[in-house]
Amino acid sequence: MYKKIIHSAFFIIGLAAIIAVTSVILRPKKDIYDVMAVERKLRDFAGERNDSIDLVFIGDSETYSAYIPLQMYEEYGFTSYVFGTSAQRLCDSYALLEEVFKTQKPKVVVLETNSIFRYGGMTEEGGDKVLNFISEYIPAVKYHSRLKTYMTGSGNKKDALLKGFKYRTSIKPYKGGEWMKASKKSAEIHQCNLDYLKKIYDITKENGARLVFATTPAPACQTYERHNAVAALAQEMETDYIDLNFVSAEIGIDWRTDTRDGGNHLNYSGAKKVSGYMGALLAEKYSLPDHREDESYSSWKQAYRNSGIKP
């Protein structure tokens, strides 16, 4: 009996030691919600030459579905990178920007506003308190999936080649009517998100970049109430706001062919149109440089040729 008790005690102590050590290793050093997505994105980006990116797009899946950096380079000459991750929270947006500014000096940071209306902190608001406690004090439980990253160190070569854009050609039409119906109401923005937006604004300004809010065309999730909330916030922060939902017809978006999931995300066809429109607007409004004749950017020409992106 005593031997069993001793063996059990040693087992529990050993297990606790393993969990403690693993938690120290796996706990991210920053406030990050989706650690795997953030680290994968940074691995994809690691191949970019220092001080070579003029503009970065940051946000959720709307971002990587709408902007094609190689197309904008080919048409307007400036370089950009899409730091979009699925359901990105603003704590992750901020963590990504912290890393970007360590090696890059972009003139403009374009933030997709869809993330502003998703709770932006690390833990689930109003979620299971037990799980939140475990995630906070036993990080190995929440971040165990990082072990795969440590073992493989893998990224996504296709995403890296396309500078963060995800090439999707499937079609599922949007069949609804007008989605931006005039309203004087404003959607609510959580205080947590306002706090992170202030941090994003500050780090952008400290690094000499211009923060711009942008909303991609998305009938399934965008509303006039959301527009009003962001417009008021942009005015308060003295930040430009570009809402493409009001100019989707001018851009040439055809909701029968340019969305892959009924109006939530654009497909490649829709992204080409948005990238052409936004590329022209951004290049002119923010005086972005044209590197097309600069031999030090020849890798971008080669990447465009190898990408499958068509004029």
Secondary structure as the mmCIF struct_conf table of DSSP 4:
data_model
#
loop_
_struct_conf.conf_type_id
_struct_conf.id
_struct_conf.beg_label_comp_id
_struct_conf.beg_label_asym_id
_struct_conf.beg_label_seq_id
_struct_conf.end_label_comp_id
_struct_conf.end_label_asym_id
_struct_conf.end_label_seq_id
HELX_RH_AL_P HELX_RH_AL_P1 TYR A 2 LEU A 26
BEND BEND1 ARG A 27 ARG A 27
BEND BEND2 LYS A 29 LYS A 30
BEND BEND3 TYR A 33 ASP A 34
HELX_RH_AL_P HELX_RH_AL_P2 VAL A 35 PHE A 45
TURN_TY1_P TURN_TY1_P1 ALA A 46 GLY A 47
BEND BEND4 GLU A 48 GLU A 48
HELX_LH_PP_P HELX_LH_PP_P1 ARG A 49 ARG A 49
TURN_TY1_P TURN_TY1_P2 ASN A 50 ASP A 51
BEND BEND5 ASP A 54 ASP A 54
STRN STRN1 LEU A 55 GLY A 59
BEND BEND6 ASP A 60 ASP A 60
HELX_RH_AL_P HELX_RH_AL_P3 SER A 61 ALA A 66
HELX_RH_AL_P HELX_RH_AL_P4 PRO A 69 TYR A 76
STRN STRN2 SER A 80 GLY A 84
TURN_TY1_P TURN_TY1_P3 SER A 86 ALA A 87
HELX_RH_AL_P HELX_RH_AL_P5 LEU A 90 THR A 103
BEND BEND7 LYS A 107 LYS A 107
STRN STRN3 VAL A 108 GLU A 112
HELX_RH_3T_P HELX_RH_3T_P1 THR A 113 PHE A 117
BEND BEND8 ARG A 118 ARG A 118
BEND BEND9 GLY A 121 THR A 123
HELX_LH_PP_P HELX_LH_PP_P2 GLU A 124 GLU A 124
TURN_TY1_P TURN_TY1_P4 GLU A 125 GLY A 126
HELX_RH_AL_P HELX_RH_AL_P6 LYS A 129 TYR A 137
HELX_RH_AL_P HELX_RH_AL_P7 PRO A 139 LYS A 142
BEND BEND10 TYR A 143 TYR A 143
TURN_TY1_P TURN_TY1_P5 HIS A 144 SER A 145
HELX_RH_AL_P HELX_RH_AL_P8 ARG A 146 THR A 152
HELX_RH_AL_P HELX_RH_AL_P9 LYS A 157 LEU A 161
TURN_TY1_P TURN_TY1_P6 LEU A 162 GLY A 164
BEND BEND11 LYS A 184 LYS A 184
HELX_RH_AL_P HELX_RH_AL_P10 GLN A 191 GLU A 206
TURN_TY1_P TURN_TY1_P7 ASN A 207 GLY A 208
STRN STRN4 ARG A 210 THR A 215
TURN_TY1_P TURN_TY1_P8 PRO A 219 CYS A 221
HELX_RH_AL_P HELX_RH_AL_P11 TYR A 224 MET A 237
TURN_TY1_P TURN_TY1_P9 GLU A 238 GLU A 238
STRN STRN5 ASP A 240 ASP A 243
HELX_RH_3T_P HELX_RH_3T_P2 LEU A 244 VAL A 247
HELX_RH_AL_P HELX_RH_AL_P12 SER A 248 ILE A 251
TURN_TY1_P TURN_TY1_P10 GLY A 252 GLY A 252
TURN_TY1_P TURN_TY1_P11 TRP A 255 THR A 257
BEND BEND12 ASP A 258 ASP A 258
STRN STRN6 THR A 259 THR A 259
BEND BEND13 ARG A 260 HIS A 265
STRN STRN7 LEU A 266 LEU A 266
HELX_RH_AL_P HELX_RH_AL_P13 TYR A 268 LYS A 285
TURN_TY1_P TURN_TY1_P12 TYR A 286 SER A 287
TURN_TY1_P TURN_TY1_P13 ARG A 292 GLU A 293
HELX_RH_3T_P HELX_RH_3T_P3 GLU A 295 TYR A 297
HELX_RH_AL_P HELX_RH_AL_P14 SER A 298 SER A 307
#
